[in-house]
Amino acid sequence: MHKHYDDPMESAALETLGYQPWQEFSRAHAAVTRTLDENLQRECGMPLRWFEALAVLTANEGRAVVQQDLSNALTMSQSAVSRLVTRMEQEGLVRRTKQGDDGRAVTLELTDAGAVRFRGAQARYLSDITEHFSRHLVDIDTARFVAAMRRLSGGEAAAHSPVELLGFGESVLAVNADPVAVADALHVRDALEPLLLSEAAKYRTEEDIADCRILIAQMEACAHDPEQYYRADWRLHARLAAVCRNAVLRSTYLGLLSVIEAHLDTVVRSDSDADYIQRRLAIHREMIESVASGNASRVLRAAEAHRFMGIRAQPGAPHLADHG
């Protein structure tokens, strides 16, 4: 039985120890996970754990994954992962190979069928993440939240992997992925911006605009910190995407946006940061006001003003091991 804490002093002690945040986090995680799992099973014929496993294999870009590494990535026991992989292998989604003389080491590869199933489920997953998780983070410093979760999961070491440089307008981003691939994703996202803003202008509500103005205020508040500014910027664009009723546009745009969010390591500081960010802030203010107005011509002008003229990978740039 659960103990009831009727003593005010005991309740206060629990509050101090972080019991309520932990309880709310646990409840929220369980609720969102259940929703994701139910929707994936109903619409895509796969449980959430299958999707997460396919995501790990997909991220490895065709290379085999050691089953133990998959177990670590999914925070599942080896026996549970073994059962999971067996079911996925029976469905033809993964290929399992035993390595070594004793056959105890097992590697996994994504099959063509697995890649197709993953791509088919990705839009549903991204849409649900936006609807049931991301849009509720409007008033939260996402970078700090991610950093806290990373510390709790023991994943801080992953944040220090070598990175390369990517020109992003007048800023230079350090990304822990192939900068050409990230630049390609950003070019496509940029091309979708007029469609996204037009949809947002057509279907926005007063609540949507209010949320966007809050995010603009967050961008202003962290204008002195380029990395935090860009993360707030991308939260604003994700919030606009949530307004879209075109599910394909919404999920594609959010998927492209997630590429840069996932792989940003830091923003390389320069003396021109302050001026450039203020100019971009003015562009984003007008972008939101144009959406609020519902004026199609004004929206397209705002989209054109927002377009980045310099998204460019910088191959051959030195790896940055430490950004301080």
C-alpha positions as CSV (number, residue, x, y, z in Angstrom):
1,M,0.0,0.0,0.0
2,H,1.1,3.6,-0.6
3,K,1.8,5.6,2.4
4,H,-0.4,8.8,2.8
5,Y,1.5,11.8,4.0
6,D,-1.0,13.7,6.1
7,D,1.6,15.3,8.3
8,P,2.4,18.8,6.8
9,M,6.0,18.5,7.8
10,E,6.4,15.2,6.0
11,S,4.7,16.7,2.9
12,A,7.0,19.7,3.0
13,A,10.0,17.4,3.3
14,L,8.8,15.5,0.2
15,E,8.4,18.7,-1.7
16,T,11.9,19.8,-0.8
17,L,13.3,16.4,-2.0
18,G,11.6,16.8,-5.3
19,Y,8.9,14.2,-4.9
20,Q,6.2,16.2,-6.7
21,P,8.3,17.0,-9.8
22,W,9.3,13.3,-10.0
23,Q,5.7,12.2,-9.5
24,E,4.4,14.5,-12.3
25,F,7.3,13.5,-14.6
26,S,6.5,9.8,-14.1
27,R,2.8,10.4,-14.8
28,A,3.4,12.5,-17.8
29,H,6.0,10.0,-19.2
30,A,3.6,7.1,-18.7
31,A,0.7,9.0,-20.4
32,V,2.6,10.2,-23.4
33,T,4.3,6.8,-23.9
34,R,0.9,5.1,-23.8
35,T,-0.5,7.5,-26.4
36,L,2.4,7.0,-28.7
37,D,2.3,3.3,-28.4
38,E,-1.5,3.1,-29.0
39,N,-1.4,5.4,-32.1
40,L,1.6,3.5,-33.6
41,Q,0.0,0.2,-33.1
42,R,-3.4,1.3,-34.4
43,E,-2.1,3.3,-37.5
44,C,1.2,1.7,-38.3
45,G,1.0,-1.8,-36.9
46,M,4.0,-1.6,-34.6
47,P,4.5,-0.9,-30.9
48,L,6.5,2.0,-29.7
49,R,9.5,-0.2,-28.7
50,W,9.7,-1.5,-32.3
51,F,9.8,2.1,-33.6
52,E,12.5,3.1,-31.1
53,A,14.6,0.0,-32.1
54,L,14.2,0.8,-35.8
55,A,15.2,4.4,-35.1
56,V,18.5,3.3,-33.5
57,L,19.3,1.1,-36.4
58,T,18.4,3.8,-38.9
59,A,20.6,6.3,-37.2
60,N,23.5,3.9,-37.6
61,E,23.3,4.6,-41.4
62,G,23.5,1.0,-42.6
63,R,26.1,-0.3,-40.2
64,A,25.4,-3.3,-38.0
65,V,24.5,-2.6,-34.4
66,V,25.7,-4.8,-31.6
67,Q,22.6,-6.1,-29.7
68,Q,24.1,-5.1,-26.4
69,D,24.3,-1.5,-27.7
70,L,20.7,-1.6,-28.7
71,S,19.9,-2.8,-25.2
72,N,21.7,0.2,-23.7
73,A,20.1,2.6,-26.1
74,L,16.6,1.4,-25.2
75,T,17.4,0.9,-21.5
76,M,16.1,-2.6,-21.7
77,S,17.5,-5.8,-20.2
78,Q,19.4,-8.1,-22.6
79,S,16.7,-10.8,-22.3
80,A,13.9,-8.3,-23.1
81,V,15.8,-6.9,-26.1
82,S,16.5,-10.5,-27.3
83,R,12.7,-11.2,-27.2
84,L,12.0,-7.9,-28.9
85,V,14.5,-8.6,-31.7
86,T,13.1,-12.1,-32.2
87,R,9.6,-10.7,-32.9
88,M,11.0,-8.0,-35.2
89,E,13.1,-10.6,-37.1
90,Q,10.0,-12.8,-37.6
91,E,8.3,-9.7,-39.1
92,G,11.3,-9.3,-41.5
93,L,12.3,-5.9,-40.1
94,V,15.8,-6.7,-38.8
95,R,18.5,-9.3,-39.6
96,R,20.3,-10.9,-36.7
97,T,23.8,-12.3,-37.1
98,K,25.9,-14.2,-34.5
99,Q,29.6,-13.2,-34.3
100,G,32.6,-15.1,-33.1
101,D,33.3,-18.8,-32.4
102,D,31.0,-19.1,-29.5
103,G,28.1,-17.2,-31.2
104,R,27.4,-15.1,-28.1
105,A,28.0,-11.7,-29.8
106,V,25.0,-10.7,-31.9
107,T,24.8,-7.9,-34.4
108,L,21.7,-6.4,-36.0
109,E,21.0,-4.8,-39.3
110,L,18.0,-3.0,-40.6
111,T,16.3,-4.8,-43.6
112,D,14.7,-2.9,-46.5
113,A,11.3,-3.9,-45.1
114,G,12.3,-2.4,-41.8
115,A,13.4,0.9,-43.4
116,V,10.1,1.1,-45.2
117,R,8.1,0.5,-42.0
118,F,10.2,3.0,-40.1
119,R,9.6,5.7,-42.7
120,G,5.9,5.0,-42.8
121,A,5.6,5.4,-39.0
122,Q,7.8,8.4,-38.7
123,A,5.2,11.0,-39.6
124,R,2.7,9.6,-37.0
125,Y,5.4,9.5,-34.3
126,L,6.6,13.1,-35.0
127,S,3.1,14.4,-35.1
128,D,2.3,12.8,-31.7
129,I,5.5,14.1,-30.2
130,T,4.6,17.6,-31.2
131,E,0.9,17.3,-30.1
132,H,1.5,15.5,-26.8
133,F,4.9,16.7,-25.7
134,S,6.7,19.6,-27.6
135,R,3.8,22.1,-27.6
136,H,3.6,21.9,-23.8
137,L,7.2,23.1,-23.5
138,V,6.4,26.7,-24.6
139,D,7.4,28.1,-21.1
140,I,10.3,25.8,-20.5
141,D,14.0,26.4,-21.3
142,T,14.3,23.3,-23.5
143,A,18.1,23.4,-23.6
144,R,18.3,23.2,-19.8
145,F,15.6,20.5,-19.7
146,V,17.6,18.4,-22.2
147,A,20.8,19.0,-20.2
148,A,19.1,17.9,-17.0
149,M,17.7,14.7,-18.6
150,R,21.1,13.9,-20.1
151,R,22.8,14.2,-16.7
152,L,20.1,11.9,-15.2
153,S,20.6,9.3,-17.9
154,G,24.4,9.5,-17.7
155,G,24.6,10.6,-21.3
156,E,26.7,13.7,-20.9
157,A,29.7,12.0,-22.6
158,A,27.7,11.9,-25.8
159,A,27.5,15.7,-25.8
160,H,31.3,15.9,-26.2
161,S,31.6,14.0,-29.5
162,P,33.7,15.7,-32.3
163,V,31.8,18.3,-34.3
164,E,32.2,20.1,-37.6
165,L,31.2,23.6,-38.8
166,L,28.1,24.7,-40.6
167,G,27.4,28.2,-41.9
168,F,23.9,29.3,-40.9
169,G,23.2,32.8,-42.2
170,E,25.8,34.9,-40.6
171,S,26.3,32.5,-37.7
172,V,28.5,29.4,-37.6
173,L,27.1,26.3,-35.9
174,A,29.1,23.4,-34.6
175,V,27.2,20.2,-35.4
176,N,28.0,16.6,-34.3
177,A,26.9,15.1,-37.6
178,D,27.8,15.3,-41.3
179,P,27.4,19.1,-42.0
180,V,26.4,18.5,-45.6
181,A,23.5,16.3,-44.6
182,V,22.4,18.9,-42.0
183,A,22.7,21.7,-44.5
184,D,20.6,19.8,-47.0
185,A,17.9,19.3,-44.4
186,L,17.9,23.0,-43.7
187,H,17.7,24.0,-47.4
188,V,14.5,21.8,-47.7
189,R,13.1,23.2,-44.5
190,D,13.7,26.7,-45.7
191,A,11.9,25.9,-49.0
192,L,8.9,24.7,-47.0
193,E,8.7,27.9,-44.9
194,P,6.2,29.8,-47.2
195,L,3.8,26.9,-47.2
196,L,4.1,26.5,-43.4
197,L,3.5,30.2,-42.7
198,S,0.6,30.3,-45.2
199,E,-1.1,27.3,-43.4
200,A,-0.4,28.8,-40.0
201,A,-2.0,32.1,-41.2
202,K,-5.1,30.3,-42.4
203,Y,-5.7,28.2,-39.3
204,R,-4.1,30.1,-36.4
205,T,-6.2,30.8,-33.3
206,E,-5.7,33.6,-30.7
207,E,-4.1,31.0,-28.4
208,D,-1.6,30.0,-31.1
209,I,-0.5,33.6,-31.7
210,A,-0.3,34.2,-27.9
211,D,2.0,31.2,-27.6
212,C,4.2,32.5,-30.5
213,R,4.5,35.9,-28.9
214,I,5.6,34.2,-25.7
215,L,8.3,32.4,-27.6
216,I,9.4,35.7,-29.3
217,A,9.8,37.1,-25.8
218,Q,12.0,34.1,-24.9
219,M,14.1,34.7,-28.0
220,E,14.5,38.3,-26.9
221,A,15.5,37.3,-23.4
222,C,18.3,35.0,-24.6
223,A,19.5,37.2,-27.5
224,H,22.9,37.5,-25.7
225,D,23.4,33.7,-26.0
226,P,23.4,32.6,-29.6
227,E,22.9,28.9,-28.9
228,Q,19.9,29.5,-26.6
229,Y,18.5,32.0,-29.0
230,Y,18.5,29.5,-31.9
231,R,16.9,26.8,-29.7
232,A,14.2,29.2,-28.8
233,D,13.9,30.2,-32.5
234,W,13.3,26.5,-33.4
235,R,10.7,26.1,-30.7
236,L,8.8,29.0,-32.3
237,H,8.9,27.3,-35.7
238,A,7.8,24.0,-34.2
239,R,4.9,25.8,-32.6
240,L,3.9,27.3,-36.0
241,A,4.1,23.8,-37.5
242,A,1.7,22.5,-34.9
243,V,-1.0,24.9,-36.3
244,C,-0.8,23.2,-39.8
245,R,-3.6,20.9,-40.7
246,N,-1.6,19.4,-43.6
247,A,-0.2,16.4,-41.8
248,V,2.4,15.6,-44.5
249,L,3.7,19.2,-44.4
250,R,3.7,19.3,-40.6
251,S,5.5,16.0,-40.1
252,T,8.1,16.7,-42.9
253,Y,8.9,20.1,-41.6
254,L,9.2,18.9,-38.0
255,G,11.4,16.0,-39.1
256,L,13.8,18.4,-40.9
257,L,13.8,20.8,-38.0
258,S,14.7,18.0,-35.6
259,V,17.8,17.2,-37.6
260,I,19.5,20.5,-36.7
261,E,18.1,20.5,-33.2
262,A,19.4,17.0,-32.5
263,H,22.9,17.7,-33.9
264,L,23.6,21.2,-32.7
265,D,26.6,21.2,-30.4
266,T,27.1,25.0,-30.0
267,V,27.2,28.3,-31.8
268,V,30.7,29.6,-32.6
269,R,30.8,33.1,-31.0
270,S,31.7,36.1,-33.1
271,D,31.7,39.9,-32.6
272,S,28.8,40.3,-35.1
273,D,26.4,38.0,-33.2
274,A,24.5,40.7,-31.3
275,D,23.7,42.8,-34.4
276,Y,22.8,39.7,-36.5
277,I,20.5,38.3,-33.8
278,Q,18.7,41.6,-33.4
279,R,18.1,41.7,-37.2
280,R,16.7,38.2,-37.1
281,L,14.5,39.0,-34.1
282,A,12.9,41.8,-36.1
283,I,12.2,39.4,-39.0
284,H,10.6,36.9,-36.6
285,R,8.4,39.5,-34.9
286,E,7.1,40.5,-38.3
287,M,6.7,36.8,-39.3
288,I,4.4,36.2,-36.3
289,E,2.4,39.4,-36.9
290,S,2.0,38.6,-40.5
291,V,0.5,35.2,-39.5
292,A,-1.7,36.9,-37.0
293,S,-3.0,39.3,-39.7
294,G,-4.0,36.4,-42.0
295,N,-2.9,38.6,-45.0
296,A,-1.5,36.2,-47.6
297,S,0.8,38.8,-49.3
298,R,2.2,39.9,-46.0
299,V,2.9,36.3,-45.0
300,L,4.8,35.6,-48.2
301,R,6.9,38.8,-47.8
302,A,7.7,37.7,-44.2
303,A,8.7,34.2,-45.5
304,E,11.0,35.7,-48.1
305,A,12.6,38.0,-45.5
306,H,13.1,35.0,-43.2
307,R,14.9,33.0,-45.9
308,F,18.5,32.2,-45.1
309,M,20.9,33.2,-47.8
310,G,23.8,31.3,-46.5
311,I,23.3,27.7,-45.3
312,R,26.6,26.1,-46.1
313,A,28.6,23.2,-44.9
314,Q,32.3,23.9,-44.4
315,P,34.0,20.6,-45.3
316,G,37.6,20.4,-44.1
317,A,36.9,22.6,-41.1
318,P,38.8,21.4,-38.1
319,H,37.0,19.3,-35.5
320,L,36.2,21.2,-32.4
321,A,36.8,19.0,-29.4
322,D,35.9,21.6,-26.7
323,H,33.8,24.7,-26.9
324,G,34.1,25.8,-23.4
